[in-house]
Amino acid sequence: MDLRFSFPATTTSRVRIGAGVEAELPAAVRALGADDVVVCCDPAVAAIGNRIGAALGARAVLPVAGGEDHKRLDVLGRLAGELLRCGASRGTALVAVGGGSISDLVGFLASVWMRGVPLVLCPTTTLALCDAALGGKNGVDHDGIKNLLGCTRQPDLVLGDTDWLETLPDAPFREGFVEVVKKAAVLDRARFAELERLAPYLFARRAPAVAEAIAMAVAMKMAVVLGDERERDRRRWLNAGHTIGHALESLAAGTLRHGQCVAMGLVAECRAAADVVPAAVTQRIAALLQAIGVPSTVPAELRDPTALWARASKDKKVQQGRVPMVVPHAIGDGVVVELTPERLARAFA
Ligand SMILES: NC(=O)c1ccc[n+]([C@@H]2O[C@H](COP(=O)([O-])OP(=O)(O)OC[C@H]3O[C@@H](n4cnc5c(N)ncnc54)[C@H](O)[C@@H]3O)[C@@H](O)[C@H]2O)c1
């Protein structure tokens, strides 16, 4: 016998972001039809998690420390045990409250717990609102490799209240917008120009500018993800800045945040591909990052092309020994080039 069966995707993912939308969460979660909910919450935003837990009548509010260090398989295993002990079932929805490390970890847990349960993401950082909570990638780091274990699975609901950002310190607040700059740099010239206009207001944390930048991020990311959920083609473009960025993050061993590394990676990748990226384009990107308040200069102790190449060449994105990266040959117009040791050395020459 030789039969073929198709299972057309039927996933719908709702994204609701705005000031004061926390009040809509109970109705939005009810609409998912889950039996009950468990909230997994970063203790840094415990007040929000506890409030959400109470409003949803959650079975439990489980603390999960945020930060890359905790995005691990053993933490996932511990949470799975806690879900079991609090009586969660196949009908339990998981609600993740926190930044990108929490949405990645809890997103993966919701994919594998009892072979998959409904997932609600409540992103509390600009980075998670602009990127991590969108698009369905989740996972944990393993054996020193970022996101080595994970899967693609869209959240049923992303609900982000921009008021939750109030407690986020300035540096991580601003770094979240690097993800919007990155997308516009390779995908959308008009939005890049709009970000240049918004930059001083983003720096000053003005609510209308913040909402507009997040809306741009959602529009650009979801347009790409809808056409290429499994990252076979266009979705790779969203990795601009991440080839050198991830290598820097690994070399920095916890001393730099993800957003800082992507900002540095974005500019370093443009410099590395100086044969493709005009200097004026690189300068415009560096100037926009600076106007938002995110430095893009790699610290001297990390300017080590050999150590960075050792890491970049082990990245998940490597295909048959080739290390692809996407750079803008004009603002809003990306092109795939190959990172080589020579190019990497040029980034820091
Ligand atoms: N899945 C994806 O598509 C995707 C995309 C981009 C990044 N990511 C992942 O996202 C992670 C980085 O995201 P992040 O910067 O949001 O990380 P994070 O979750 O580690 O949060 C950063 C820090 O901010 C704290 N925090 C969170 N919300 C806060 C608030 N409102 N007030 C005060 N402090 C708060 C956290 O405790 C943590 O210390 C990385 O693990 C990265 O790999 C995933």
The ligand as an ORCA input file, in Angstrom:
! r2SCAN-3c Opt
* xyz 0 1
  N      10.638     33.208     18.932
  C      11.087     34.219     18.252
  O      10.700     34.437     17.095
  C      12.068     35.151     18.891
  C      12.425     36.347     18.250
  C      13.310     37.218     18.907
  C      13.835     36.882     20.144
  N      13.477     35.695     20.725
  C      14.010     35.329     22.040
  O      13.574     36.295     22.982
  C      14.508     36.352     24.055
  C      14.821     37.786     24.342
  O      13.626     38.471     24.633
  P      13.485     39.492     25.858
  O      14.538     40.528     25.779
  O      12.069     39.887     25.940
  O      13.957     38.533     27.014
  P      13.596     38.169     28.501
  O      12.355     37.391     28.576
  O      14.816     37.521     28.992
  O      13.362     39.578     29.235
  C      14.476     40.434     29.464
  C      14.520     40.846     30.930
  O      13.445     41.720     31.214
  C      12.721     41.285     32.371
  N      11.359     41.749     32.161
  C      10.414     41.241     31.328
  N       9.333     42.052     31.288
  C       9.582     43.081     32.123
  C       8.853     44.255     32.503
  N       7.679     44.557     31.955
  N       9.424     45.074     33.417
  C      10.644     44.823     33.918
  N      11.390     43.761     33.589
  C      10.867     42.892     32.683
  C      12.969     39.813     32.429
  O      12.859     39.303     33.721
  C      14.401     39.697     31.910
  O      15.301     39.905     32.963
  C      15.711     35.548     23.624
  O      15.686     34.299     24.259
  C      15.511     35.370     22.124
  O      16.098     34.201     21.635
  C      12.612     34.836     20.127
*
